[in-house]
Amino acid sequence: MDKQLAVDIDSLTLEFAGNQCLNIPSLTVEQGETVLFFGENGSGKTTLMKVLSGLIRCNSGRLRVLGHDLTTMPDRQASQFRADYIGHVFQELNLIPYLSAMENIVLPCGLSNIRADNAASSGLTPEYEAYQLMAKLKFEDPERLKKDIDKLSRGLQQRIAIARALMGKPKLVLADEPASAMGSYSQKVVYKLLTTWARENGSTLICISHNKDADAFFDRRVNMKEINENAEFNPLW
């Protein structure tokens, strides 16, 4: 039996300010696959990630994510779909400044009953799952998780954003340069954790990285210039 697809794109286009920044004739990612995207600035990597999560709507074409058509899904439904099934590590992190580190990590369980149930099915409280994830990211000082986000280093903030994305076992994880502020050892820890976690939980992982050392951890790597016919004309991010 053929594997089901986590991502299925056909003739997808996105225009911004009169420029066509995404023109992807075809792209598929199998469920459970770990894929590394790379390319120069302006090639459309971050834009594609936000399209896959439903944060940006494409202008034309077909986009199916986890079997659901995001091109026709109403905004409110898309927002809940994202909360239920997608963990997103944003390049800009998007942590909530008025919440503590721990409150940021467990936030998905407050926004989605499905992810809260996933955490509970493991016999763990969301807080304990958060501690476990942070320990795997080589952070073992629970007291610091009580601090406000702006009191923590960029590297630690990235770890918190990763733990938040994995909380409640989402079916799809989108990670945009998740370890860019870390040293080489910590970067390898992050890529090993993300890929191992995805395989253990049957989740799909799509990651962006310029680090060639990350290649060995993923099932395959994709050059944006090979899938996006307008890779050099991307004015968004």
C-alpha angles and dihedrals in degrees: 000000000000116000118254119249124247091189127025118176127179124178094336118179134178126187128195127181090347094309124110102226098171125042108159114169094188141353132161131180119188121229109265094021123132112216131182118207120199138172145125124294109284094029092115102253099134092037090055091050091054091047090052091053093048094245091119122037119223119229097227143352135055125299119179119178119185088346095307125114106234093184092070101028114114115245096249092049091047090052092053091043088055092049092049102044113013129074111194126194102195122209087230088043095223093214116170107253097204093054127079121247091259092048089053092051096050094041095103090062089057092051098044130043088197093059091042089053091048090055092046092049089066090058091247133120113233089250093054091047087051091053090049093051093048091049089055087053088057095255112128107164107098092180091067090059087071091065126097115264095244090060092064132080122258091249092054091046088056090053089051091050090051093049090048091052092052096044112118094012103270117203093232128037120193112192119185111196090323096179104033094122095049135088122255095266093050091046090057090049089054096048092046091049094047095049095041091047092050093051094046092050099038091242129144118242125200113180136179119212140151090201110108090198087069093064095083093061097057133075091231143347128228127205110216090217089063095055105027112064090194096047094135095050104062113129097172110074 
